[in-house]
Amino acid sequence: MTDAIRPLIAGNWKMNGLKSSFGEFEAMLAGAGDLAGKADLLVCPPATLVGAFADRARGGKVAVGAQDCHPKPSGAHTGDLAAEMFADLGAVAIIVGHSERRADHGETDALVRQKAEAAWRVGLTAIVCIGETREQRDAGKTLDICGTQLKGSLPDGATSANLVVAYEPVWAIGTGLTPTAKDVEDVHRFIRGVLTDRFKGEGEKVRILYGGSVKPSNAAELMAVANVNGALVGGASLKASDFLAIAAGC
Ligand SMILES: O=C(CO)COP(=O)(O)O
């Protein structure tokens, strides 16, 4: 980690986890103390577990977040969940605009922006995800795509407290493939430039996470890249030993 920004290691459990996963979360809480304050830790379980995890985590060294929210605070939206509900449960952050939601649910940049604003409405941090597909990378459009997503997905008024940006190349998610350190560096430098231009005095401090096949074996190398301020971890965040090993690599 080359920057003075405190790293964040965030786990996105996606649609994984049952009541029986509680022990794994307990193990994360138990092991977090050994990290000597190297990084902030956040686990975003499925919505069904946010309340129980947040209750258990109170006062501990692992915070709890959600994976999505509806833009509205309440209303006739069957099956949807409001940011207010996650704040009520004790969540501190909400992931918005993950590529799986953009693909599975047709989420646009404009909707992602509204969801980030919903998180802010209740004082939560929005973790806004961006990233290019394989085809877009091969066509040399990575920075264009990331620039467009940032412009459309980030609300005005971002601060280092209310915003985290996660760069997740779609082709690296769940595939075991990762970009080279140089490629990660190029994209993160670009994101930093966009943030510092737009959010004067804050953009230089906003955490930019890398996500996509982060594992204990590659975490240290990725975390050492300039402007990489942590990781958004999918599969490897389901096991306490892997998740803690990734955090130890900061
Ligand atoms: O999508 C991700 C985190 O949001 C990354 O998932 P994997 O770590 O499983 O590749």
The ligand as a Gaussian input file, in Angstrom:
#p B3LYP/6-31G(d) Opt

LIG

0 1
 O      -17.549000      -9.350000      -7.731000
 C      -16.675000      -9.396000      -6.877000
 C      -16.815000      -8.651000      -5.614000
 O      -17.865000      -7.740000      -5.670000
 C      -15.468000     -10.211000      -7.070000
 O      -15.829000     -11.533000      -7.004000
 P      -14.659000     -12.654000      -6.938000
 O      -13.708000     -12.192000      -5.847000
 O      -15.381000     -13.917000      -6.585000
 O      -13.998000     -12.661000      -8.275000

